[in-house]
């Protein structure tokens, strides 16, 4: 007997910028001609958030579901479609007995009759962030009790602005931007590796060959012995992508290997997985060209990231 199991969450429409559409899930669940009606099985217990956070969420989304035209409410502070939540809204509870605290601060928009512009409003928002950080840190230098602190913003440009403002007001408090970077170009080492495999894929690519040969890794992988393209392809067939990646990296001087430890680990892990799953050389080059790696935040530093980047992460305090 055939079966179908579907997992979805209408609130994941925050990924609309990646073409995520709530309507697709709604239509799939309600309008498709199923022989047997789909039976929803809601997951209403959170195993991550504290009870007070779940209570706040219930109050917030419960109120949104009752707003007829939220875009006109609170001077535009609420901008969402209540239809998404009104029918499907259900209260959630926490499965964990954790302390928690929630506070909302409203920064009114600029008065239309004043000379204040959007940048002035942003400055007031950033000042409020600094005020909260001063309460959460010891003398504005480090988080209290070793707690982890995150500041969530809408865009990477907002993250840059917040960091600059915090650094100007609290110069002794370490902050770090958490962003995605392409593994192949995160550093010269990764870029060199990509050019090497591009040359294996297209031996006539003189630019790729020259970049690989003249890089600081190229000096250690036997170019001077004119190892042929065919021989490298044979190595790839004999020992796989992981074997070739390791062979290239093990030629590095110890100080270079230590300085590039993170990117080396990334390439080795991806090569090992690629060997397991299988694929052509062109697939490998494309995979590593487009692979994103998340820059991890430093321990003890206030981490600044977009809301989308925070998905799946946990912090003691979130602003």
C-alpha positions in Angstrom: 0.0 0.0 0.0 1.4 3.3 -1.0 1.7 6.2 1.5 2.7 9.8 1.5 4.3 11.7 4.3 4.6 15.5 4.1 6.3 17.9 6.5 5.6 21.7 6.2 5.1 24.8 8.2 3.2 27.9 6.9 5.4 30.1 9.0 8.4 29.1 6.9 7.2 31.7 4.4 10.1 33.8 5.8 12.0 32.1 3.0 9.9 33.9 0.3 13.1 35.5 -1.0 14.2 31.9 -2.0 10.9 31.4 -3.8 9.3 29.6 -0.8 5.5 29.9 -1.1 3.1 29.0 1.6 0.4 28.7 -1.1 2.1 25.6 -2.5 1.8 23.7 0.8 -1.7 25.0 1.4 -2.8 23.8 -2.0 -1.1 20.4 -1.6 -2.8 19.8 1.7 -6.3 21.0 0.8 -7.0 21.0 -2.9 -5.2 18.0 -4.4 -7.6 15.2 -5.3 -6.5 12.7 -2.7 -8.4 9.4 -2.5 -8.1 9.6 1.2 -8.1 13.1 2.9 -4.7 14.0 4.4 -4.7 13.7 8.1 -2.7 16.5 9.8 -0.5 15.7 12.8 0.5 19.1 14.3 3.8 19.3 16.3 2.8 21.7 19.1 5.6 21.1 21.6 8.9 23.0 21.3 12.0 21.2 22.6 14.1 24.3 22.2 12.4 27.4 23.6 11.6 28.3 27.2 7.9 28.4 28.3 7.8 32.2 28.5 9.0 32.5 24.9 6.3 30.1 23.7 3.7 32.0 25.7 4.8 35.3 24.0 4.7 33.6 20.6 1.2 32.4 21.2 0.0 35.8 22.2 1.7 37.5 19.2 0.5 35.1 16.5 -2.9 34.8 18.2 -3.3 38.5 17.9 -2.1 38.6 14.3 -4.7 36.0 13.3 -7.4 38.5 14.5 -6.1 41.5 12.6 -8.1 42.2 9.5 -5.6 44.4 7.7 -2.3 44.2 9.6 -0.4 46.3 7.1 -2.3 49.3 8.3 -1.8 48.5 12.0 0.8 50.1 14.2 2.0 52.5 11.5 3.2 49.6 9.3 5.1 47.8 12.1 3.2 44.6 11.3 3.5 43.5 7.6 2.1 40.1 7.1 -0.9 38.3 5.7 -3.3 37.2 8.5 -4.9 34.6 6.1 -1.7 32.5 6.4 -2.1 32.2 10.2 -5.8 32.7 11.0 -7.0 29.2 9.9 -3.9 27.2 10.9 -2.9 29.1 14.1 -2.6 26.8 17.1 -0.9 27.4 20.4 2.4 25.8 21.2 3.9 24.7 24.5 7.5 24.1 25.7 8.8 20.7 26.6 11.6 22.2 28.6 11.6 23.7 32.1 13.8 26.7 31.3 13.9 30.3 32.6 13.2 33.0 30.0 12.5 36.6 29.4 10.8 38.5 26.6 10.7 42.3 26.2 9.4 44.3 23.2 10.6 47.8 22.4 8.9 49.9 19.8 10.8 52.6 18.0 8.2 54.9 16.3 8.8 55.9 12.7 10.0 59.4 11.9 7.3 62.1 12.1 6.3 63.2 8.6 6.4 66.8 9.8 9.9 66.6 11.2 13.3 66.7 9.4 14.2 63.2 10.8 14.9 60.6 8.1 15.3 56.9 8.0 18.9 57.0 9.1 17.9 58.9 12.2 15.4 56.2 13.1 18.0 53.5 12.5 20.4 55.3 14.8 17.7 55.3 17.6 17.2 51.5 17.0 21.0 50.9 17.2 21.1 53.0 20.4 18.5 50.7 21.9 20.6 47.7 21.0 23.6 49.2 22.7 21.4 49.9 25.8 20.4 46.3 26.0 24.0 45.1 25.5 25.1 47.3 28.4 22.7 45.4 30.6 23.9 42.0 29.4 27.6 42.7 29.7 30.2 43.3 32.4 31.4 46.9 32.0 30.6 46.7 28.3 33.5 44.3 27.8 32.2 40.7 28.0 28.8 38.9 28.3 27.7 38.3 31.9 28.2 34.7 33.2 29.6 33.7 29.9 26.3 33.8 28.2 26.0 33.7 24.4 24.4 36.8 22.8 23.1 37.2 19.2 21.8 40.3 17.4 19.4 39.4 14.6 18.9 41.7 11.7 17.1 41.6 8.3 20.0 42.0 5.9 23.8 41.7 5.8 24.0 45.5 5.2 22.0 46.0 8.5 24.5 43.6 10.2 27.4 45.8 9.1 25.7 48.9 10.3 24.9 47.4 13.7 28.4 46.2 14.2 29.9 49.6 13.4 27.5 51.3 15.8 28.2 48.9 18.6 32.0 49.1 18.1 31.8 52.9 18.2 29.7 52.9 21.4 31.3 49.8 23.1 34.8 49.5 21.7 35.9 46.9 24.2 33.0 44.4 23.5 34.1 41.8 20.9 31.6 41.4 18.0 31.6 39.1 15.0 29.6 39.0 11.8 28.3 35.5 11.0 27.9 35.2 7.2 28.0 32.6 4.5 31.1 32.5 2.2 31.8 30.4 -0.8 34.2 27.6 0.2 36.2 27.8 -3.0 36.9 31.5 -2.6 36.8 31.9 1.2 40.6 32.1 1.1 43.4 31.7 -1.6 43.8 28.1 -0.6 40.3 27.2 -1.5 40.5 29.2 -4.7 43.6 27.4 -5.8 42.0 24.0 -5.2 39.1 25.0 -7.4 41.4 26.0 -10.2 43.3 22.8 -9.9 40.1 20.7 -10.4 39.0 23.1 -13.2 42.2 22.3 -15.0 41.5 18.5 -14.5 38.1 19.1 -16.0 39.3 21.2 -18.9 43.0 20.6 -19.6 43.0 23.3 -22.3 42.1 25.9 -19.6 45.5 27.7 -19.5 44.2 30.3 -17.0 43.3 27.6 -14.5 46.6 25.8 -15.0 48.6 29.0 -14.5 46.7 30.0 -11.4 47.2 26.6 -9.8 50.9 26.4 -10.8 51.8 29.9 -9.5 49.8 29.6 -6.2 51.7 29.0 -3.0 50.3 25.4 -3.1 51.4 24.9 -6.6 55.1 25.2 -5.6 54.7 22.0 -3.5 52.7 19.6 -5.7 55.3 18.6 -8.2 54.6 20.9 -11.1 58.3 21.1 -11.8 58.3 17.4 -12.6 55.6 18.1 -15.3 53.2 15.6 -14.0 50.8 15.1 -16.8 47.1 15.7 -16.8 46.5 12.0 -17.6 48.5 11.0 -14.5 46.4 13.2 -12.2 43.2 11.8 -13.7 44.6 8.3 -13.0 45.3 9.3 -9.4 41.7 10.6 -9.2 40.4 7.2 -10.4 42.7 5.2 -8.1 42.4 7.1 -4.8 39.2 9.2 -5.3 38.6 12.8 -4.7 39.3 12.6 -1.0 42.6 10.9 -1.7 43.7 13.6 -4.2 42.6 16.4 -1.9 44.6 14.9 1.0 47.6 14.3 -1.2 47.7 17.9 -2.3 47.2 19.3 1.2 49.9 17.0 2.8 52.5 18.6 0.6 52.0 21.9 2.5 54.5 23.2 5.0 53.2 22.9 8.5 52.7 26.6 9.0 50.6 26.8 5.8 48.5 23.8 6.8 47.8 25.2 10.3 46.8 28.6 8.8 44.3 26.9 6.4 43.0 24.2 8.8 39.3 25.2 8.4 39.3 25.3 4.6 41.3 22.0 4.4 38.8 20.3 6.7 36.0 21.6 4.5 37.5 20.3 1.3 38.4 16.9 2.8 34.9 16.4 4.3 33.2 17.4 1.0 35.5 15.1 -1.0 34.8 12.1 1.3 31.1 12.6 0.9 31.4 13.0 -2.8 33.3 9.8 -3.1 30.6 8.0 -1.1 27.7 9.4 -3.2 29.5 9.3 -6.6 29.5 11.8 -9.4 31.4 13.1 -12.4 34.3 15.6 -12.3 32.1 18.3 -13.6 29.6 17.7 -10.8 32.5 18.0 -8.2 33.7 21.3 -9.7 30.2 22.7 -9.7 29.5 21.5 -6.2 32.6 23.1 -4.7 32.2 26.3 -6.8 28.7 26.8 -5.2 29.3 25.4 -1.8 28.6 27.8 1.0 30.3 27.5 4.4 29.1 29.4 7.5 31.7 31.5 9.3 31.3 30.5 12.9 31.1 33.1 15.6 34.0 33.5 18.0 33.5 32.3 21.6 32.7 35.1 23.9 31.8 37.6 21.2 28.4 39.0 20.4 27.3 37.4 17.2 25.5 39.5 14.6 23.6 37.7 11.8 20.5 37.8 9.7 17.3 36.2 11.0 17.6 33.6 8.2 21.1 32.7 9.3 20.0 32.1 12.9 17.7 29.3 11.9 18.6 26.2 13.9 20.9 28.0 16.3 20.4 28.7 20.0 21.6 31.6 22.2 21.1 32.6 25.8 20.1 36.1 24.8 18.7 37.3 21.4 18.2 41.0 20.4 
